Amino acid sequence: MSGLAVLCFLLLQTGVYGFGIYPRFINDLFNGGSFNHQDITERAILNVTAQVCRSLALSEGKDFSFPSLTATAVADACEASKSSKSFVETIQRVKSENWQTDLLYPKSSSHHCDNENIVGGQNLITDGLEVVKAANKKQNYVTATLHLGRLLHTLQDFYSHSNWVELGNTSPNSDLIRNTSIKNIAAKTRETCRSCDGDDCRNNILEDILKEEILTSGYFGSSKLPGKCSHGGILDGTARKEPKGGINKDTFTSEHGHLHNQAASLAIAATSELLENVRSAAGDKEFLQMMGLSKGKPLCFCVDTTGSMVDDIEAVKTVTSSIIDRKLGTEDEPSVYILVPFNDPDFGPLIRTTDPNVFKNEINSLTANGGGDAPEMSLSGLQLALTGAPPNSEIYVFTDAAAKDEYLRNPVIALIEQTKSVVNFMITNIFLVRRRRQADNNQQQSVRMARADGQLYRDLAQASGGQAVEVTKSQLLEALSVLTESTSSAQVVLLQAARNPGKAENYTFTVDESVRNATIYITGATVGFTLISPSGVIQSSADTTGSSTFSYQSVGNLQTLQLKTESGVWEIRIESTIPYSLKVVGESSIDFIFDFIEESNGLFGGFKLIENRPTAGSNVSLLVTLIGSEVATVTEVTLVESSGSGQVNGSVEAQGGGEYFVRFDRIPSVEFVVLVKGQNNNGISKASSGIFQRQSTTSLRTSVLTVSVDQLDTVFEPGTSKSVPFSVTTTGGGGSFTIQATNDKGFTSSFPPSLSLNAGGSANATVNITAPANTPSGTVVTLTIEAVAPEGADTNYAVLRLSVLTTVTDFTQPVCELLSLKSNCSDNCSQSTWELSVQVTDEVNGTGLNSVRLREGSGTLNISTAADNENATLVSYVAPCCSPDVELVAVDQVGNAGICRYSVRRNVSPAATQATTTSSPVTPAVTSFSTRVDVSIFLCFCFTVLSFLAQSLSL
């Protein structure tokens, strides 16, 4: 099939634009350059994020140059260039949740502010905002961004689907993000539109509606009330009923497309306003963490604290201090520190902090005790770490015992695939006698951890792209130092492979000129190798001393080769008949992210993300995003077997903006990884080819099973139960399928132990989960629902994040009262100061103050409780006159934020100026949102003509 024919086919399947799959020239050619929800969302995120970084820089006395609005440029300006990948992934997550709203809820009037259901849309926005703020307060940033994406779709649709623009408004409707009444919504009996004059719908809204500033929105579907406006477009059945036409402004070609610019600009401004609201509640540094912007990678340790782990824990303490001391203040300083202890029968709690001293204290407080029998709750601890750590984290598990909770193997693999986190196991004394001190007496118990017991850990490490390092207790410190020495937030994978059983095999990998600190890791007992550099120098494991191509270390079953800088194609031959793993990493700004996508069967077609395993035996597509270079391009995308030499090449189509649409006619039937190759000609030497390669870490697999879960309502209160409907579908044989539902918080749940499915059939069921009454508001519980085919032949899963949230009744922001403002500022501002005294209070029935923060100003802030009013907070501020402005952010317990501004500038009244909201400058842009205008048939006709002409010209 030709490229044009393929594109025609995709458009017929889609029915709408806006999902970031097609080249932007389509919008430019047929919609006059209009954009979509993703563009609006990204523009606002980049703008507000840059504003946050500007405020932080100025508060630290640094200069800040406003960057161009690209993720790479903003990350650079925020001094977080190495976290560009996590920043892009976060933006993609928010955008994906946004555009999938059209796919999942196409007929929901509240999700799109249709049918004059604006109050329903407001409820979705404000309820979602409460979840975002509560999740941020608990540092559950993935949950926060998921809900953020969903609510932004509804917020943006309001400006396209209502008559807010037609009423002459030039600023956002701030009531949409507050729990206040929306004014002047049309009564159900009030007529709002007349039929369009043919194709001209410019004057179809009735004059009295505009004059009286009555708010309405278009109806969409098959029916509407008499005299009401329609949304419009070929998929809207009401558009062909009197009054005919529509009022949407989705694109320039929509019925009210002449107002597309205004609607799009307001949508960006409204999105920015909501993001500023989230920022105020969370704090500037926390907002950046939510967006995935930080200096370094998370440091996550999962530690066995049973009696025999004394030496291991001491090694962890030593390495922790070394990492913190070495990286503190550098661009690789960990963004967050996470500790999960596990024992038997207990595990947790998860400790998460951004303060390195707090983490040191938590690590130093670990003690080894308890654990009567040999196996421990290692997978329970790992499950908690995977759900509590940010995506793409690197997790280190320390143990000398087998897993007591081996039944969590599949749920843990599901979380590894979901989070794409790397898990390294540091296993001590796997063959030696393990001596455990009993908790109830001083007698010694000897336990042997056999190699078979460690196979589970090796399987999990391979699935994640990590290492299973087996050392003695005396070697642990050295091994851990080797692994953590090379960790960097800019680390990329060039190659990884595993063989079980082992066999002699040659591997090649390309080190491009952007790669620094290239390192080879080989795990396996007595694995031999021969390494050939690009210049032809040969070095073998038989003689590793004095090498001109690498420096060598060996500890336990781990060999490390630190390559000398030399770009080009390297070759390594592994010589072993026992199982081994091979991994080649380096540091580079160039990397990629990817998502599996499939064609949607919904009303509007389009593509949706595959959030678990792709269907076996089917075609599959990838959306690949290249990161870290404006000029690099992707030339090849291949699915490579993790434990073999088989591979499947994809068809790559550039989409613009660093995105590539990749189609595969089949998927490997065994575990595989994604290999991307490309060309980078930016700043390379003439001798270099400019070719680069990068590989994903997580091993992926297909399944004949699909587990689907309803994500419409994921919030419930402490002390209540939540019913989660799910379905299991098979494209293979029938039988009895085992069901398992687990969660990372140990909440009580019930579910059917099995479901009976016919061949090619499906079945529905429900998981009921109960949150204890004392569950803190904002807690996120990760529920994994797994279906296993008869005899364990296949498995798939669904992962759902549920939020436990206490009902919010406080919607009033804290208030500042100026007590005094004194200034002795002179012409020499550096030699004079000014001071401010403010009392901050929450309302009488409010939830109380949570924090008062300094957003703007370089002075000193002191906070205390008022002596005569425990509900009041006294704030004093002293600053040099060279810093004449201050902005305070007062936040209550549920995230209502009051912003108080004061200034002693000479052209500003000495009296304080105070406001409760803030708006940042918004860079104007022409963008749009959900598109319900189906011109696929027209497009296909055009492409058919183009294809015919192309064939004619080629004759």
Stockholm file with secondary structure:
# STOCKHOLM 1.0

chainA/1-955         MSGLAVLCFLLLQTGVYGFGIYPRFINDLFNGGSFNHQDITERAILNVTAQVCRSLALSEGKDFSFPSLTATAVADACEASKSSKSFVETIQRVKSENWQTDLLYPKSSSHHCDNENIVGGQNLITDGLEVVKAANKKQNYVTATLHLGRLLHTLQDFYSHSNWVELGNTSPNSDLIRNTSIKNIAAKTRETCRSCDGDDCRNNILEDILKEEILTSGYFGSSKLPGKCSHGGILDGTARKEPKGGINKDTFTSEHGHLHNQAASLAIAATSELLENVRSAAGDKEFLQMMGLSKGKPLCFCVDTTGSMVDDIEAVKTVTSSIIDRKLGTEDEPSVYILVPFNDPDFGPLIRTTDPNVFKNEINSLTANGGGDAPEMSLSGLQLALTGAPPNSEIYVFTDAAAKDEYLRNPVIALIEQTKSVVNFMITNIFLVRRRRQADNNQQQSVRMARADGQLYRDLAQASGGQAVEVTKSQLLEALSVLTESTSSAQVVLLQAARNPGKAENYTFTVDESVRNATIYITGATVGFTLISPSGVIQSSADTTGSSTFSYQSVGNLQTLQLKTESGVWEIRIESTIPYSLKVVGESSIDFIFDFIEESNGLFGGFKLIENRPTAGSNVSLLVTLIGSEVATVTEVTLVESSGSGQVNGSVEAQGGGEYFVRFDRIPSVEFVVLVKGQNNNGISKASSGIFQRQSTTSLRTSVLTVSVDQLDTVFEPGTSKSVPFSVTTTGGGGSFTIQATNDKGFTSSFPPSLSLNAGGSANATVNITAPANTPSGTVVTLTIEAVAPEGADTNYAVLRLSVLTTVTDFTQPVCELLSLKSNCSDNCSQSTWELSVQVTDEVNGTGLNSVRLREGSGTLNISTAADNENATLVSYVAPCCSPDVELVAVDQVGNAGICRYSVRRNVSPAATQATTTSSPVTPAVTSFSTRVDVSIFLCFCFTVLSFLAQSLSL
#=GR chainA/1-955 SS CCHHHHHHHHHHHHCSCCSSCSCHHHHHHHSTTCCCHHHHHHHHHHHHHHHHHHHHHHHTTCCCCCCCSSHHHHHHHTTCGGGHHHHHHHHHHHHHHHHHHHHHCTTCHHHHTCTTCHHHHHHHHHHHHHHHHHHHHTTCHHHHHHHHHHHHHHHHHHHHHBSTTTTTCCSCCGGGGTTSCCCCBCCTTCCCBCCCBTTBCTTCBCHHHHHTTCBCBCBCSSCCCTTCCBCCSTTCGGGGSSSCSCCCCSSTTSTTGGGHHHHHHHHHHHHHHHHHHHHHHHCHHHHHHHTTCCSSCCEEEEEECSGGGHHHHHHHHHHHHHHHHHHTTSTTCCSCEEEEEECSSCBCCCEEESCHHHHHHHHHTCCCCCCCSSCBCHHHHHHHHHHHSCTTCEEEEEESSCBSCGGGHHHHHHHHHHHCCEEEEEEECSSSEEEEECSSSSCEEEEECCHHHHHHHHHHHHHHTCCEEEECGGGHHHHHHHHHHTCCTTEEEEEEEEESSCCCEEEEEEECTTCEEEEEEEESTTCEEEEECTTCCEEETTCCTTCSSEEEEEETTEEEEEECSCCEEEEEEEECSSCEEEEEEEECSCEEEEEEEEECCSTTCCEEECCSCCBTTSCEEEEEEEESCSSCEEEEEEEEETTSSCEEECEEEEEETTEEEEEESCCCSSCEEEEEEEECCSSCCTTCCCEEEEECSSCBCCBSEEEEECCSCCEECTTCEEEEEEEEEESSCCEEEEEEEEETTCCEEECCSEEEECTTCEEEEEEEEECCTTCCTTEEEEEEEEEECGGGCCEEEEEEEEEECCCCCCCCCCEEEEEEEEECCCSSGGGCEEEEEEEEECCTTSCCEEEEEEEECSSEEEEEEETTEEEEEEEEEEEETTSCEEEEEEEETTCCEEEEEEECCTTSCSSCEECSCCCCCCCCCCCCCCCCCCCHHHHHHHHHHHHHHHHHHHC
#=GC SS_cons         CCHHHHHHHHHHHHCSCCSSCSCHHHHHHHSTTCCCHHHHHHHHHHHHHHHHHHHHHHHTTCCCCCCCSSHHHHHHHTTCGGGHHHHHHHHHHHHHHHHHHHHHCTTCHHHHTCTTCHHHHHHHHHHHHHHHHHHHHTTCHHHHHHHHHHHHHHHHHHHHHBSTTTTTCCSCCGGGGTTSCCCCBCCTTCCCBCCCBTTBCTTCBCHHHHHTTCBCBCBCSSCCCTTCCBCCSTTCGGGGSSSCSCCCCSSTTSTTGGGHHHHHHHHHHHHHHHHHHHHHHHCHHHHHHHTTCCSSCCEEEEEECSGGGHHHHHHHHHHHHHHHHHHTTSTTCCSCEEEEEECSSCBCCCEEESCHHHHHHHHHTCCCCCCCSSCBCHHHHHHHHHHHSCTTCEEEEEESSCBSCGGGHHHHHHHHHHHCCEEEEEEECSSSEEEEECSSSSCEEEEECCHHHHHHHHHHHHHHTCCEEEECGGGHHHHHHHHHHTCCTTEEEEEEEEESSCCCEEEEEEECTTCEEEEEEEESTTCEEEEECTTCCEEETTCCTTCSSEEEEEETTEEEEEECSCCEEEEEEEECSSCEEEEEEEECSCEEEEEEEEECCSTTCCEEECCSCCBTTSCEEEEEEEESCSSCEEEEEEEEETTSSCEEECEEEEEETTEEEEEESCCCSSCEEEEEEEECCSSCCTTCCCEEEEECSSCBCCBSEEEEECCSCCEECTTCEEEEEEEEEESSCCEEEEEEEEETTCCEEECCSEEEECTTCEEEEEEEEECCTTCCTTEEEEEEEEEECGGGCCEEEEEEEEEECCCCCCCCCCEEEEEEEEECCCSSGGGCEEEEEEEEECCTTSCCEEEEEEEECSSEEEEEEETTEEEEEEEEEEEETTSCEEEEEEEETTCCEEEEEEECCTTSCSSCEECSCCCCCCCCCCCCCCCCCCCHHHHHHHHHHHHHHHHHHHC
//
